[in-house]
Amino acid sequence: MKIILREGVPGYIGTLLLSLVLIILITAESTLGLVLFMCIATLLSVAFKQNFDTYQRAYHKANTDYLTGLNNHGFFKDQLEEYIKVVNNSKQTLCVALLDLDNFKKYNDLYGHMKGDELLKFFGSLLQSECAKQNYFVARYGGEEFSILMPNTLKEDAYLYMERLRKKVNDTYFDGVEYLPYKCLSFSAGIAEYTIDTYDSQELLSKADQAMYYAKAQGRNLIHVFDEQSSYFASQSVTLEKELYEIEQQLNIFLSKDVYTYRHSKRVFKYAVDFSNKLQLNETERKTLILGALIHDIGKLEIPRDIINKTSKLDSHEWEIMKKHVTWGKEIISTNKKLIDLIPLVELHHERFDGKGYPYGLQGDAIPKLARILCIIDSFDAMTTERPYQATKTFAEAIVELRACADKQFDGRYVEPFIEMIEEKYMSIQDNDCINTAVH
C-alpha cells in the first residue's frame, strides 16, 4: 500500500499543476503555458507508467509462489474457474492433474530444508519448462504438491502426457535422489477430466486428489486417472478386504527395502483381480489367486539388499540365492494358518510348463492350476516393469513374448485369455511408447 501511495504522488501533483496550466491557457493563451502543459503531460505519462508498473509487480507477487516462481495456489484456483467457464460455454475439454513429489520428507530428513527447497525449485522449473511446450498452466499447489491445468485435452491424452513427463523426471538427476527408494526423482499424480455432470471445481479437484492418493497407495511413481471403480477393494467381500489388508501390512516392509517388489506385487495383484473375472473362477479360486498374487514374492524379504537391488546381471551364486525366495516365502507364510492355501502360488509360481522351472522342475498339469496362471501374470509384469535409466518391453512386445512361450514356459490354455484381458482393459489408452502403468 505504501509503495502504491508513494509511486502515485507524482501523478496527483501533476494533475493539479495541469489544471493550473489550463487556467493560464484559457485566460492568457501564452506560449509559456503551452510549454508548461507539454512538460506536465510528459510528467503525467511517466507517473502513470510507474503506477502501472507498480500494479503489475504487485499483481505478479500476489499470484506467484515465492519459492519456485510458479503460479501459486490462489491463482491456480482462479484460473481453474475461468477454464471451467470456457468449457461450459463450448465443446472444449479440460483435465486437471495433481502431483505429489515422492519421498520429499525423506529427502528433507536426509539433507535438510535448504536442500529440500532447492529440490522444489528444481522440480518446479522442470515442470514449467515441460508444460510450456503444451501451453499447460502449472502451479505449486502447496508443500511438495503441484497442479497442472490441461485445456483441450482428453483424459487419455492427459495420461499419456503425464506418463512421458513422469519418465523424463525419473531420468533427470538431482543431487542426492539416489538415496531415495526409487533411486531417482519421481512423483505420483492423479488426473480428473471435467465432464458435463461435474458439479464444480471443488469436485473436480477432489477427484484428482483421490486419484493421486490411489497412485501413492499403489507404491508411488505412478499416474492414475480417476475412475469411480478404481478402489481395488470395491468388488471384494468384507472378509477378503480384511485379509488383503493384513497381507499388505507385511508387504509394507518392502517399501524400505525394495520398493520395486512392492509395486510389482501390487500390479500382479491387480492383473489377478481382472484375470480371475475374465476366467470366471469360482469364489475360492478367485480369492486364492488374488491373495497369492499379492504375497507371491514375500520370500524376497530374506534376500540381501546388495543382490535384490543390483542393476547389473546376477552371477551364478547370486542367482542361486535369488531363486531361494520361493522356498523362503513358503516358510514365511507357513507360520500363518490362514495363508496355508497360498503356499502353492508362493512356492511354485516360477515352475515352467515344460518342466524347466524351479524349485522342483514340475511339468504340465503337475503344476497347480493357479500357480500356472500366476506364472503368466508375474512374467508379463516382469517384462513390462520399468526401472530408471533402463529400457523395458511395451505391452505389445510382451504379448509377442507370451505367445512365443505358450506351451513352453506357460500353459497355452491361459495365454490367449490373458492377452485378451490385457488388450481389453489396459491397452486402449496406450501407444507403443508407453510403459506398464495403466489406467485402472
C-alpha positions in Angstrom: 0.0 0.0 0.0 2.8 2.4 0.9 4.5 1.6 -2.4 1.4 2.4 -4.4 0.8 5.7 -2.5 4.5 6.7 -2.9 4.5 6.0 -6.6 1.1 7.7 -7.1 2.0 11.1 -5.6 3.7 12.4 -8.8 0.5 11.7 -10.7 -1.7 13.6 -8.3 0.7 16.6 -8.2 0.9 16.6 -12.0 -2.9 16.6 -12.3 -3.1 19.6 -10.0 -0.4 21.5 -11.9 -2.1 20.7 -15.2 -5.3 22.2 -14.0 -3.5 25.4 -13.2 -1.8 25.5 -16.6 -5.2 25.1 -18.3 -6.5 28.1 -16.4 -3.5 30.1 -17.6 -4.0 28.9 -21.2 -7.7 29.8 -21.1 -7.0 33.3 -19.7 -3.7 34.3 -21.4 -3.1 31.7 -24.2 0.6 32.3 -23.7 3.4 30.3 -25.2 4.8 29.7 -21.7 1.5 28.0 -20.8 1.7 25.6 -23.7 5.3 24.7 -22.8 4.3 24.0 -19.3 1.4 21.9 -20.5 3.7 19.7 -22.6 6.1 19.3 -19.7 3.4 18.3 -17.2 1.8 16.0 -19.7 5.1 14.2 -20.0 5.4 14.1 -16.3 1.9 12.5 -16.0 2.8 9.9 -18.6 5.9 8.9 -16.6 3.9 8.9 -13.4 1.1 6.8 -14.7 3.6 4.3 -16.2 5.2 4.0 -12.8 1.8 3.3 -11.3 1.0 0.7 -13.9 4.4 -1.0 -13.3 3.8 -1.0 -9.6 0.4 -2.6 -10.1 1.9 -5.2 -12.4 4.6 -6.0 -9.8 2.0 -6.3 -7.0 -0.2 -8.5 -9.2 2.6 -10.8 -10.1 3.8 -11.0 -6.5 0.2 -11.8 -5.3 -0.1 -14.7 -7.8 3.4 -16.2 -7.7 4.8 -18.7 -5.3 7.7 -17.1 -3.6 10.0 -20.2 -3.6 9.5 -21.8 -7.0 8.4 -18.8 -9.1 5.4 -20.8 -10.3 1.8 -19.7 -10.1 0.5 -20.1 -6.6 -2.5 -22.0 -5.2 -4.8 -19.0 -5.2 -4.1 -18.0 -8.8 -4.5 -21.7 -9.8 -8.0 -21.8 -8.3 -8.9 -18.6 -10.1 -7.7 -19.9 -13.4 -9.4 -23.2 -12.9 -12.7 -21.3 -12.5 -12.1 -19.4 -15.7 -11.2 -22.5 -17.6 -14.4 -24.2 -16.4 -16.5 -21.2 -17.6 -14.9 -21.7 -21.1 -15.6 -25.4 -21.1 -19.2 -24.8 -20.0 -19.8 -22.4 -22.9 -18.1 -24.5 -25.5 -17.3 -28.1 -26.5 -13.8 -27.9 -25.3 -12.3 -30.4 -22.8 -10.3 -29.9 -19.6 -8.2 -32.1 -17.4 -6.6 -31.4 -14.1 -3.6 -33.2 -12.7 -2.4 -33.1 -9.1 1.2 -34.1 -8.5 3.0 -35.1 -5.3 6.8 -35.2 -5.2 7.6 -38.7 -3.9 9.5 -39.2 -0.6 10.1 -35.4 -0.2 10.0 -35.7 3.6 12.7 -38.4 3.5 14.8 -36.1 1.3 14.4 -33.3 3.8 15.3 -35.5 6.7 18.5 -36.6 4.8 19.8 -33.3 3.6 17.9 -30.5 5.4 15.3 -28.0 4.5 17.5 -25.7 2.4 18.4 -28.6 0.2 14.8 -29.5 0.1 13.9 -26.0 -1.1 16.4 -26.4 -3.9 14.7 -29.6 -4.9 11.3 -27.9 -5.0 12.7 -25.1 -7.2 14.4 -27.6 -9.5 11.3 -29.7 -9.8 9.1 -26.6 -10.4 11.4 -25.3 -13.1 11.3 -28.7 -14.8 7.5 -28.7 -14.7 7.3 -25.2 -16.1 9.7 -26.0 -18.9 7.8 -29.1 -20.0 4.3 -27.6 -19.6 5.2 -24.5 -21.5 5.7 -26.7 -24.6 2.0 -27.7 -24.4 0.7 -24.3 -23.2 -0.4 -26.0 -20.0 -0.9 -24.0 -16.8 1.3 -25.2 -13.9 1.2 -24.1 -10.3 2.6 -25.0 -6.9 -0.5 -26.4 -5.1 1.1 -26.4 -1.6 4.1 -28.0 0.1 5.5 -30.7 -2.3 2.3 -30.8 -4.3 1.9 -29.2 -7.8 -1.0 -28.9 -10.2 -1.4 -28.7 -13.9 -4.4 -27.5 -16.0 -4.6 -29.1 -19.4 -7.2 -27.4 -21.6 -8.4 -29.1 -24.8 -7.1 -32.4 -23.5 -8.9 -35.7 -23.1 -8.1 -37.9 -20.1 -6.5 -40.5 -22.4 -4.1 -37.9 -23.8 -3.5 -36.3 -20.4 -2.5 -39.8 -19.1 0.0 -40.3 -22.0 1.4 -36.8 -21.4 1.8 -37.3 -17.7 3.4 -40.7 -18.3 6.1 -39.1 -20.6 6.6 -36.4 -18.0 7.0 -38.9 -15.2 9.6 -40.9 -17.2 11.5 -37.7 -18.0 11.5 -36.7 -14.3 12.8 -40.3 -13.4 15.6 -39.8 -15.9 16.6 -36.3 -14.7 19.2 -36.4 -12.0 19.2 -34.2 -8.9 21.8 -34.4 -6.2 21.0 -37.0 -3.5 18.0 -38.7 -5.1 19.9 -41.9 -5.5 19.3 -42.5 -1.7 15.6 -42.4 -2.1 13.6 -45.6 -2.5 13.4 -45.4 -6.3 17.0 -44.0 -6.5 15.7 -41.2 -8.8 13.5 -38.2 -8.8 9.8 -39.2 -9.0 6.2 -38.1 -8.4 2.8 -39.6 -8.1 -0.1 -38.0 -9.9 -3.9 -38.1 -10.2 -5.9 -36.9 -13.3 -9.5 -35.9 -13.4 -11.4 -34.8 -16.5 -14.1 -32.2 -16.4 -17.4 -33.6 -17.6 -20.9 -32.2 -18.0 -22.0 -33.8 -14.8 -19.2 -32.3 -12.7 -20.8 -30.1 -10.1 -18.0 -27.6 -9.6 -14.2 -27.0 -9.4 -14.0 -28.5 -6.0 -15.5 -31.8 -7.1 -13.0 -31.9 -10.0 -10.1 -31.3 -7.6 -11.4 -33.9 -5.2 -11.4 -36.5 -7.9 -7.9 -35.6 -9.0 -6.8 -35.8 -5.3 -8.4 -39.2 -4.8 -6.7 -40.5 -8.0 -3.3 -39.1 -6.7 -3.6 -40.8 -3.4 -4.6 -44.0 -5.1 -1.4 -43.8 -7.1 0.6 -43.2 -3.9 -1.1 -46.1 -2.2 0.0 -48.3 -5.1 3.6 -47.6 -4.4 4.2 -44.1 -5.8 5.9 -43.1 -9.1 2.6 -43.8 -10.8 -0.1 -41.9 -12.8 -3.8 -42.7 -12.1 -6.9 -41.4 -13.8 -9.9 -41.0 -11.6 -12.4 -43.8 -12.0 -15.5 -44.5 -9.9 -14.4 -48.1 -9.8 -10.8 -47.5 -9.1 -10.8 -48.7 -5.5 -9.3 -52.1 -5.6 -11.3 -53.3 -2.7 -14.6 -52.3 -4.3 -15.5 -55.6 -5.8 -14.2 -57.7 -2.8 -16.2 -59.1 0.1 -15.6 -57.7 3.6 -13.7 -60.9 4.5 -11.4 -60.7 1.5 -10.8 -57.0 2.2 -9.7 -57.8 5.7 -7.3 -60.5 4.5 -5.9 -58.2 1.8 -5.3 -55.5 4.5 -3.4 -58.0 6.7 -1.2 -59.1 3.8 -0.5 -55.5 2.8 0.9 -54.8 6.3 3.5 -57.5 5.6 4.2 -56.1 2.2 4.8 -52.6 3.6 8.2 -53.8 4.8 9.3 -53.8 1.1 8.8 -50.0 1.0 12.0 -49.5 2.9 14.0 -52.4 1.3 12.8 -53.0 -2.2 10.0 -50.6 -3.5 10.1 -52.3 -6.9 9.0 -55.6 -5.5 6.2 -53.8 -3.5 4.9 -52.2 -6.7 5.3 -55.4 -8.7 3.2 -57.2 -6.2 0.5 -54.5 -6.4 0.4 -54.7 -10.2 0.3 -58.5 -10.2 -2.5 -58.4 -7.7 -4.5 -56.0 -9.9 -4.0 -58.2 -13.0 -5.1 -61.2 -10.9 -8.3 -59.5 -9.9 -9.1 -58.8 -13.6 -8.0 -62.1 -14.9 -9.9 -64.1 -12.3 -13.0 -62.3 -13.6 -12.1 -63.0 -17.2 -11.7 -66.7 -16.4 -14.8 -66.7 -14.3 -13.1 -68.6 -11.5 -15.2 -69.8 -8.6 -15.0 -67.7 -5.4 -12.5 -70.0 -3.7 -10.1 -70.0 -6.6 -10.6 -66.3 -7.2 -9.8 -65.5 -3.6 -6.7 -67.7 -3.6 -5.3 -66.3 -6.8 -5.8 -62.7 -5.7 -4.3 -63.2 -2.3 -1.5 -65.3 -3.7 -0.7 -62.7 -6.3 -0.3 -60.0 -3.7 2.1 -62.0 -1.5 3.8 -64.3 -4.0 7.2 -62.6 -3.7 7.2 -62.3 0.2 10.3 -64.5 0.3 12.4 -61.7 -1.3 12.5 -60.1 2.2 15.2 -62.6 3.0 17.4 -61.7 0.1 20.4 -59.4 0.9 19.9 -55.8 -0.3 23.0 -55.8 -2.5 21.6 -58.7 -4.5 17.9 -57.6 -4.7 18.9 -54.0 -5.7 21.7 -55.0 -8.1 21.2 -53.3 -11.5 23.7 -55.5 -13.5 23.3 -59.2 -14.3 23.5 -61.6 -11.3 26.4 -64.0 -11.2 25.6 -67.8 -10.7 26.0 -67.6 -6.9 23.7 -64.6 -6.6 21.1 -66.2 -8.9 21.0 -69.3 -6.7 20.3 -67.1 -3.7 17.6 -65.2 -5.7 15.8 -68.5 -6.6 15.5 -69.4 -2.9 12.9 -66.7 -2.4 10.2 -69.1 -3.3 11.3 -71.5 -0.5 11.7 -68.7 2.0 8.3 -67.3 1.0 6.8 -70.7 1.7 8.4 -70.8 5.2 7.2 -67.3 6.0 3.5 -67.9 5.2 3.5 -71.4 6.7 3.6 -69.7 10.1 0.1 -68.3 9.5 -2.7 -70.9 9.2 -4.9 -68.5 7.4 -2.4 -68.5 4.5 -1.9 -72.2 4.0 -3.9 -72.3 0.8 -1.5 -69.7 -0.7 1.6 -71.9 -0.4 1.4 -73.4 -3.9 1.3 -70.0 -5.5 4.2 -68.6 -3.4 6.4 -71.7 -3.9 5.6 -72.7 -7.4 5.0 -69.5 -9.5 8.4 -70.0 -11.1 7.7 -73.6 -12.3 7.5 -73.8 -16.1 5.0 -75.7 -18.2 7.9 -77.5 -20.0 9.5 -78.6 -16.7 12.5 -76.3 -16.8 11.4 -74.1 -13.9 12.3 -74.1 -10.2 12.3 -75.2 -7.4 11.2 -78.7 -8.4 11.1 -78.8 -12.2 7.4 -79.8 -12.2 5.8 -80.2 -15.7 2.4 -79.6 -17.2 -0.6 -80.2 -15.1 1.6 -81.4 -12.2 1.9 -77.7 -11.5 -1.3 -76.5 -9.7 -3.7 -74.6 -12.0 -3.5 -71.3 -10.1 0.3 -71.4 -10.0 0.3 -71.8 -13.8 -2.0 -68.8 -14.1 0.1 -66.7 -11.7 3.3 -67.6 -13.7 1.8 -65.8 -16.8 0.8 -62.7 -14.8 4.1 -62.5 -12.9 6.2 -62.9 -16.1 4.1 -60.3 -18.1 4.6 -57.7 -15.4 8.3 -58.5 -15.0 8.7 -58.0 -18.8 7.0 -54.6 -18.7 8.3 -53.3 -15.4 10.1 -50.0 -15.7 13.3 -49.0 -13.9 15.0 -45.6 -14.2 17.7 -45.4 -17.0 16.7 -48.8 -18.4 14.5 -49.7 -21.4 11.6 -52.0 -21.0 9.2 -54.1 -23.2 6.0 -52.4 -24.3 2.7 -54.3 -23.8 2.7 -55.2 -27.5 6.3 -56.7 -27.3 5.4 -58.6 -24.1 2.4 -60.1 -25.8 4.6 -61.4 -28.6 6.8 -63.0 -26.0 3.9 -64.6 -24.2 2.7 -66.2 -27.4 6.2 -67.4 -28.3 6.5 -69.1 -24.9 3.0 -70.7 -24.9 3.1 -74.4 -24.1 6.8 -73.9 -23.2 7.2 -71.6 -20.2 3.4 -71.0 -19.9 0.3 -73.1 -20.1 -1.1 -72.2 -23.5 -4.7 -72.6 -22.4 -4.4 -69.4 -20.4 -2.1 -67.3 -22.6 -4.7 -66.1 -25.1 -7.4 -65.3 -22.5 -4.7 -63.2 -20.6 -3.7 -61.4 -23.7 -7.4 -60.6 -24.4 -7.8 -59.2 -20.9 -4.7 -57.0 -21.3 -5.9 -55.7 -24.7 -9.4 -55.1 -23.4 -8.5 -53.3 -20.1 -5.0 -52.0 -20.4 -4.0 -51.2 -24.0 -6.9 -48.9 -25.1 -5.2 -45.7 -23.9 -1.6 -46.7 -24.5 0.7 -46.3 -27.5 3.9 -48.3 -28.2 6.0 -45.8 -26.4 4.1 -46.0 -23.1 5.0 -48.4 -20.4 3.3 -50.5 -17.9 1.4 -48.2 -15.7 -2.3 -48.5 -16.8 -5.5 -46.6 -16.1 -7.4 -48.8 -13.7 
